[in-house]
Every structure is written in C-alpha cells, then in structure tokens.
Amino acid sequence: MLIGDVARQSGVSARMLRHYESLGLVRPSGRTDSGYREYSDENIRRILHIEILRSLGLSLQEVGRALDDPAFAPPELVDDLIRRTRERIAAETELLTRLRRIGAAEPAGWEDVLRIVALLQALESNSPGARQRAALSAASAAEDVPVPVDALAEAVLGESDPVVAGALRWALVRSGEDASALLAEGLGSPSAEVRERAVRAIAEIPHGDSTARLRDALADPDPVVRECAALALGARGAADAVPTLLDMVVVGRSDADAADALSALAADPVVAERIATGFVDRLASGTSGASARRRVAQALADVPGATASRALADLAQDEDRAVALTATYIRGLRDARRPA
C-alpha cells in the first residue's frame, strides 16, 4: 500500500508518516520501481499502535521504547502518565478558574483584565506583604475596578496571617457583594481553622444571609468556631447566642467580650430573664469553681431583673471570699442605680 493510501485509511498524514520514518518508528517494507514507499499490513498495524500509544499521552520517544524495548515496562510509565495528567488537569483547572473569575468581574477593557490578573497573582503570592497589598488594593479599587469576589473569599478562607486576613475581610465588605454564600463553603470544611476564618469573615458582612450562616455555626463541633459565631450574633442582637455566651463566661474564654454581648442582649427583659436563669442553672450544677462564680457575678452586673438580683444575693454569701466581695460590690452598684 502506498503512502497516500495509508494516510487516507489511517488518518495519519503523509507528512507525519515520513516523520515517523525519520525517527525510525515505522520503516516502509519497500519501495516501488518508481521509488514510492510501500507499507505492509505489519507496517499499518504498527502505525495504529503508535497512534493508540500517542493517545495516552506518550511522547514519540516513549512510543518507540514501548514498541521496541522489552525492558520498558508499562506500570512505571503509566504511573508517570497519571502524575503528568493530574498536573496538567490541575494547571488547566487553575486557568479555567482564573478565566471564569475574570469573566464574572465583567471587565470593561483590557486595562481591567490586566488589573484583575495582577490582583489574582498577588493573592497567591508566598509573601504576606504582597497578599496584604493586594487586599488593600482590591478594597480601595472596589468602586472603580471589577473585583473577583470569589477569589477574595477563597483567599480569606486560606489566609493564616491575621493581618492579611483582616485586610481581605475588609476588601470583601468593600466589594458590596453578599459573599456569605461563598464563605459558607468554608463552614463545611474539615478544618476548624478554616471554619473559624469563615465565621470571622461572615461576621463582617452586614447584609444578605450572613446572620443565618452565623446561626448555623452555633452548632459547630469546635468551641472556638461556636464562640466566634456567638459573639457576632450577640453584637447583632440575636438571642440565639445566649447559651454559648453563658458558657464562655463560665469557662473563661473571651469572657469579658461574652459578658458585654450578654449585657447588650439584656436590654430586652425577656432575654434578660433567660440570661439570669441560664447563669443560675449553671451555678446550680455544682461544677463551677470559684473563679467561674466570680465571673458570673461580674456578668450579672448589667442584667436587670429579680432573678439576677437573687443570684447575686446568693453569691454574696459564697464561701469564697473573693466571690462574695465581688457579688456584694455589684449589688451595691445595682442598688445605687435603682430609681428612688
């Protein structure tokens, strides 16, 4: 069979067939009297084998070794091809993500495209300073240059430097977009650190579904995540946070912040009663040490109502002198504030 016929039947161009010959991959079985290449059935089978192996990603050099070198075993090569393919897919996926982010930002012109690409590259820098500058740049340019909000959200969830994380959260808020849905993906992370970052970022978003997302985080298995959510909800006047805030006071984790949040929530008489009752129940469990009882007494200072007053009266009789003195002092302050 002549080279033109082989090309038509195999789908391999005559030029490529001649290239295969130059590399020694396929040698025509002979030539016609006119000097044209002739290919045997065995030649054609080899051409098909070459194309099959090329379709797996083998280089022409590897194809030659696979067909001619008995010591060239498939397992090692296949493992290497798998690794290379995964790397290529990762690179292509990264490029696709970047292109989608550029498209979603709806750049008005190539200047915007260049700024967005520069921002994305800076957010991926190994330098915290470069990442912080990128975040601040995104925040300051939010009104004039399209900012890929999903890239900022992803950066927030992956940022371990607290200073950079703060700048990224500010940039998210400045973007004006409701990024809580994007950040909510972090709430499902197996890493407690990522979930905490998600909560801290969601807490700074004042609109959209952010409050609902924070309520979901109150059920998180990690206490730090729950406490971050509770403090944010307390600042928003959400009484859902009360149980967690009470526990924070008792165990002494961010207890001053928790007490401040409870004080603000206690402006509602119904919630104030719930707070006081919650503290009474925790004291009655008998598991609170003297330091915990003293913190409870301090937290009750700004919780109005009869239940809080009775709890302070009991604490004023506490066997621990420091607890008793604290409760007595706070009762005196409450009496002084009471209308005559």
C-alpha positions in Angstrom: 0.0 0.0 0.0 1.4 3.4 -1.0 1.8 6.3 1.5 -1.2 8.2 0.2 -3.5 5.2 0.7 -2.1 4.6 4.2 -2.7 8.2 5.1 -6.4 8.0 3.9 -7.1 4.8 5.7 -5.3 5.5 9.0 -6.0 9.2 9.3 -2.3 9.9 9.8 -1.0 12.5 7.3 1.7 11.6 4.8 3.9 14.2 6.4 3.6 12.6 9.8 4.3 9.1 8.3 7.5 10.5 6.8 8.3 12.0 10.2 7.8 8.6 11.8 10.1 7.1 9.3 12.8 9.7 10.0 12.6 8.7 13.7 12.8 5.0 12.9 9.3 4.4 14.3 7.9 2.9 11.1 10.0 1.8 8.2 8.2 1.1 4.9 8.6 -2.5 3.8 9.9 -1.4 0.5 9.7 0.9 -2.5 8.1 0.6 -5.9 10.1 0.7 -9.1 9.1 4.4 -9.2 10.6 5.0 -5.7 7.3 5.3 -3.8 7.1 4.0 -0.3 5.2 0.7 0.2 3.7 -0.3 3.5 2.8 -3.8 4.5 0.0 -4.9 6.8 2.5 -5.2 9.6 3.6 -1.5 8.9 -0.1 -0.4 9.2 -0.6 -2.3 12.4 2.5 -0.6 13.9 1.1 2.8 12.8 -2.1 2.1 14.6 -0.2 1.0 17.7 1.7 4.3 17.5 -1.5 6.3 17.4 -3.0 4.4 20.3 0.0 5.0 22.5 0.2 8.6 21.5 -3.5 9.0 22.5 -2.4 8.0 26.1 0.0 11.0 26.2 3.2 9.2 25.4 5.9 11.1 23.6 7.2 9.7 20.3 10.4 8.6 22.1 8.4 6.8 24.7 6.2 5.2 22.0 9.4 3.8 20.3 10.6 2.4 23.6 7.2 0.8 24.4 7.1 -0.9 21.0 10.8 -2.0 20.7 12.3 -2.3 24.2 11.1 -5.4 26.1 12.5 -3.9 29.3 10.3 -0.8 29.0 7.6 -2.0 31.4 4.1 -0.4 31.3 3.4 0.1 35.1 6.1 2.7 35.7 5.2 4.6 32.6 1.5 4.5 33.3 2.1 5.8 36.8 4.2 8.7 35.4 1.5 9.4 32.8 -1.1 9.6 35.6 1.0 12.0 37.5 1.6 14.2 34.5 -2.0 14.1 33.5 -3.1 15.2 37.0 -0.6 18.1 36.9 -1.9 19.1 33.5 -5.5 18.9 34.7 -4.6 21.0 37.8 -3.0 23.6 35.7 -5.9 23.7 33.2 -8.4 23.9 36.1 -6.5 26.8 37.7 -6.5 28.6 34.3 -10.2 27.9 33.9 -11.0 29.2 37.3 -8.9 32.4 36.6 -10.7 32.9 33.3 -14.1 32.5 34.9 -13.2 35.0 37.6 -12.2 37.5 35.0 -15.4 36.9 33.1 -17.5 37.2 36.2 -15.9 40.5 37.1 -17.1 41.9 33.7 -14.1 43.9 32.9 -14.8 47.0 30.7 -11.5 46.7 28.8 -8.0 45.2 28.7 -6.8 47.5 31.5 -9.3 46.0 33.8 -8.3 42.5 32.7 -4.6 43.3 33.5 -5.5 44.7 36.9 -7.6 41.6 37.8 -4.9 39.2 36.7 -2.3 41.1 38.7 -4.6 41.0 41.7 -5.2 37.3 41.4 -1.4 36.6 41.1 -0.7 38.8 44.2 -3.3 37.0 46.2 -1.5 33.7 45.5 1.9 35.2 46.5 4.0 33.5 49.1 4.7 36.9 50.7 2.2 38.1 53.3 3.1 41.6 52.5 2.2 41.1 48.8 -1.1 39.5 49.8 -1.9 42.3 52.1 -1.1 44.9 49.5 -3.3 43.0 47.1 -6.2 43.0 49.6 -5.8 46.7 50.3 -5.6 47.4 46.6 -8.8 45.5 46.0 -10.6 47.4 48.8 -9.5 50.8 47.5 -10.4 49.9 43.9 -13.7 48.2 44.6 -15.7 51.1 43.3 -13.7 51.7 40.1 -12.3 48.3 39.1 -14.1 45.0 39.0 -13.0 42.7 41.8 -13.4 38.9 41.7 -15.3 38.4 44.9 -15.0 34.6 44.8 -11.2 35.0 44.7 -11.2 37.2 47.8 -13.5 34.7 49.6 -11.2 31.9 48.7 -8.2 33.9 49.9 -9.9 34.7 53.2 -10.6 31.0 53.9 -7.0 30.1 53.2 -5.2 33.0 54.9 -3.4 32.1 58.1 -1.8 35.6 58.7 -4.3 37.6 60.9 -3.2 41.0 59.5 -3.7 39.8 55.9 -6.9 38.1 56.8 -8.2 41.4 58.2 -7.4 43.3 55.0 -9.1 40.6 52.9 -12.2 40.7 55.0 -12.3 44.5 54.6 -11.9 44.1 50.9 -14.8 41.7 50.8 -17.1 44.1 52.7 -15.9 47.0 50.4 -16.9 45.0 47.3 -20.5 45.5 48.2 -21.3 41.9 47.3 -23.0 39.4 49.5 -20.1 36.9 49.9 -21.7 35.0 52.7 -22.7 32.1 50.4 -19.1 31.8 49.1 -17.8 31.9 52.6 -20.4 29.4 53.8 -18.5 26.8 51.9 -15.8 27.2 54.5 -18.2 26.3 57.2 -18.3 22.7 55.8 -14.5 22.4 55.8 -13.0 19.5 57.9 -10.5 22.1 59.3 -11.7 24.0 62.3 -9.3 26.8 61.4 -10.9 27.3 58.0 -14.4 27.3 59.7 -13.3 29.9 62.1 -12.0 32.1 59.3 -15.3 31.7 57.5 -17.2 32.8 60.6 -15.0 35.8 61.2 -15.4 36.9 57.6 -19.2 36.3 57.6 -19.5 38.3 60.8 -18.2 41.4 59.0 -20.9 41.2 56.2 -23.8 43.2 57.4 -26.4 42.1 54.8 -27.7 39.1 53.0 -27.8 35.7 54.7 -24.9 36.3 57.0 -26.9 36.2 60.2 -28.4 32.8 59.2 -25.0 31.5 58.4 -23.7 32.6 61.8 -26.7 30.8 63.4 -25.7 27.6 61.6 -22.1 28.0 63.0 -23.5 27.8 66.6 -23.8 24.1 66.1 -20.2 23.7 65.1 -18.3 20.9 66.9 -15.4 23.2 67.6 -15.9 25.6 70.6 -13.8 28.4 69.1 -15.9 28.4 66.0 -19.1 28.5 68.1 -17.8 31.3 70.3 -16.8 33.5 67.3 -20.3 33.0 65.9 -21.9 33.7 69.2 -20.0 37.0 69.7 -21.0 38.1 66.2 -24.6 37.2 66.8 -24.7 38.9 70.2 -23.5 42.1 68.5 -26.4 41.8 66.1 -28.9 41.4 69.0 -29.6 37.7 68.2 -30.7 35.9 71.3 -29.7 32.5 69.8 -26.2 33.2 71.0 -27.2 33.3 74.7 -26.3 29.7 75.7 -22.9 29.8 74.1 -22.2 33.2 75.6 -23.1 31.9 79.0 -20.8 29.0 78.6 -18.0 31.4 77.6 -18.3 33.3 80.8 -18.4 30.2 82.9 -15.3 28.6 81.3 -13.4 31.9 81.0 -12.9 32.0 77.2 -13.2 35.6 76.0 -15.5 36.0 79.0 -15.3 39.8 79.0 -16.4 40.0 75.4 -19.2 37.5 76.1 -20.3 39.4 79.2 -20.5 42.6 77.1 -22.6 40.8 74.5 -24.9 39.5 77.2 -25.2 43.0 78.7 -26.4 44.4 75.3 -28.9 41.5 74.8 -30.2 42.0 78.4 -31.8 45.3 77.2 -34.8 43.0 76.3 -36.5 42.0 79.6 -37.4 38.5 78.2 -33.8 37.9 77.1 -32.5 39.3 80.4 -34.6 36.7 82.3 -33.3 34.0 80.1 -29.7 35.1 80.7 -30.1 35.2 84.5 -31.9 31.8 84.6 -29.1 30.4 82.5 -26.5 31.5 84.9 -28.5 30.2 87.9 -28.8 26.8 86.2 -25.0 26.7 85.6 -24.3 27.6 89.2 -26.7 25.0 90.4 -24.9 22.3 88.5 -22.1 22.5 91.1 -19.4 22.2 88.5 -18.3 25.9 88.6 -15.2 26.8 90.5 -14.7 30.0 92.5 -13.2 31.8 89.5 -16.2 30.9 87.4 -18.6 32.1 90.1 -16.8 35.4 90.3 -17.0 35.8 86.5 -20.8 35.1 86.7 -21.2 37.7 89.4 -19.4 40.3 87.2 -21.5 39.3 84.2 -24.7 39.7 86.1 -23.9 43.4 86.9 -25.8 44.6 83.8 -28.5 42.0 83.7 -31.7 43.5 85.1 -34.5 41.6 86.9 -35.3 39.8 90.1 -33.7 36.5 89.1 -30.3 38.2 88.5 -30.7 40.1 91.9 -31.4 36.8 93.7 -28.4 35.2 92.1 -26.2 38.0 93.2 -27.6 37.8 96.8 -26.7 34.1 96.9 -23.2 34.8 95.5 -22.7 37.4 98.2 -22.9 34.6 100.7 -20.4 32.5 98.8 -17.9 30.5 100.7 -15.1 32.0 98.6 -14.3 35.5 99.9 -13.4 37.0 96.5 -16.7 35.8 95.0 -18.7 37.1 98.0 -16.9 40.5 97.9 -17.4 40.8 94.1 -21.1 40.0 94.3 -21.6 42.3 97.3 -19.9 45.2 95.4 -22.1 44.6 92.3 -25.2 44.5 94.4 -24.3 47.9 95.8 -23.8 49.3 92.3 -27.2 47.9 91.2 -28.9 49.4 94.3 -27.3 52.8 93.6 -28.6 52.7 90.1 -32.1 51.8 91.1 -34.6 54.7 91.0 -35.5 56.1 94.3 
